[in-house]
């Protein structure tokens, strides 16, 4: 099966004007400007098959949104090749535009003073959808997202969560096969975030759409994305199964115990498990998988347990450790490169 999203050696760089602060520097820059090249994305390669839900992760400034904009055809790559749904995005072919959608949590296409239903009518015309087909899709999406009569109220009267759901209806009215979602749950409360995740999963399963999701809410990723792609400073750090990454970075499980009464710290250290966090009413242990059953038996036998749960370490911790490890590796490589250059220079002087 050919990949729906095929990225090979993708790079994007910008020429950025730099000058010192002050009036004289500003005047001098009128006649002579100094530019620096900044690499937002560096030789990125990955492939995504039809129907996959993939998390696209990285710290702020890693190049996630830049990559999504190149995949959507809004930016032209500086180098490399991109194919999405068998099209080259930057050519902006009408067939390509009908196959994708880009949803950005901080931007909207709804008209502020008009109800969302007016935007839907406009989008039907833009995508040249038959009226019956467009209205049927709209009705289905409205029911899935439970927005009902909200689509007839002016957009300015809707809450953030209501606007975001109406925004999704507008973005999916043409039934795109590829969804680029950039922070789709930003600013939403916990209940609304869960509803958005449920809808995205249902849309993916119902129409077999490919989903590439970027989010700083790790609950979005763990709930929706079996596979993740991680980038840092524009370069690929990890591409693979989410659970495999968790086992690789933090093989221990988290045993959370809610206590019926206060327990002295000395009693906890005798259990042979690492105490990750301890409070008056709760304690969290880090337990190796092979000792999990034994540790649970010891905890139940020796502590006043009101409740307990077993789960993987939080994804936030995994990502933080992964980025720190990648930074340390890059720093070591840079130090080795500088040392090698210094040795080469010293050898040239002796000769």
C-alpha positions, 0 to 999 in steps of 0.5 A: 500500500502506498503512503498517503503522506510521503515526506523525504528529506523535507527542509525549510529555512528562512533568511532572518534580518539581525541588527543590534538595538539603537537608532544608529543600528537602525539607520545602518541597516537601511544601507547594509543588512546582516542576514542569518539562516534559520532552519525550521525543519531539517531533512525530515522523512516519514511515511503515513498510511491511509487510516492511521492516527499519528501524533506529531510532537515536539517542544515549542519551536521544534518545527511542527506547525511549519511542517503541517503548513508545508504538508497543507501547501501553505509553505514551499519547502526549501529542499526535499519532496512531499506527497500528500494523497498522491499530490504535491501540496505546494501546487495547490491542485483543486483535487488536493485541496478537496482531499485535505483539511487543516484545523488550527486551534488558534485560528478560525474560518467562521464569520464572526457576525454570521451564524456557522450555517452561513459559513457551511453554505459558503464552503459548499459553494467553494468545494462545489458540493451538490446541495443534497450531499453537503446538507446530508454531511452537515446533518451527520457532523452536527449530530456527531458533535451535538451542536444542534441549533448552535449553528444558527446563532451568530458565531460571536455568541458561541463559547470557545468550545461551541465555536471549536465544534462548529469549526470542525463541521466547517472543516470536514464538510467536504469529507477530507481523507487527510486531517491535519490537526494543530492543537484542536483542543487548545483552550477547551475544558476537560469535558469538551476535550474528551468530546473532541477526541471522541469525535476525531476517533469516530470520524477516523473510523467511519471514513478511514481518514488519515489523521496527523495531530499535533498537541501539547495536551498529552491526553490527546495523544495517548487517547488518539494516536497509537503511533507518534513522530517526535521532532526537535529543532526541526529534526526527527527524534523518534518515529514509532509505536507510542507504547514501545517508546514508553517501555523503552524510556520508562519500563517501570509501571506506576502503581498509585495507592490511595490510603485509608490512613496516614502511613509513615515513610519508613513502611513504604521503603520496606516494600522494595519499590521506588517511591515516586510521590508520597502524600498523606492520602496517596502514594505512587510507586515505580515498579519493574514489570516483572515485580508488579504482581509481587509488589501489589500483594505486598502493598495489599498485605502491609498498607491500609489500601482504599484503592489502587490503580496501575498505569504507564508513566505520564507521557509528559515525563517520557517526552521531557526525558527524550528531549533532554537526551536528544539535547545532550546527544547533540551537545556531545556531537557538537563538542566532539566536532569542535574538538576534532576541528581544534586538533586538525588546526593544531596539526596544521600549525605544527606542520 
